[in-house]
Amino acid sequence: MEKNYRLFVIHRLPTLRMLDFRKVKLKERKEAKEMFGDLKNSTFVPGEVAHVASSDFTRPQIEAIMEAIKNSKSADEVQRYKKCLATGEMPPNLL
């Protein structure tokens, strides 16, 4: 299971009461807000890369990773690039 999946779902669905047969607790809501920020200030724009606070990527680096994702030949390769975007690490083959 993806790390922080539960917190992300709780963040995106603020009125959610149960997830995976477990009650959503106030502590989880607070933790989700700390991790993902305030939902009221987030806007989804198709095709736009979300800003990752821990990342120091420049716009050209993000575009290079996105292009690599488009040209990937397997789902595993796509997941590796997405993980790099999420963790703020530049893929070694794009350095």
Secondary structure, 3 states (H helix, E strand, C coil): CCCCHHHHHHHHCCCCCEECCEECCHHHHHHHHHHHCCHHHCCCCCCCCCCCCCCCCCHHHHHHHHHHHHCCCCHHHHHHHHHHHHHCCCCHHHC
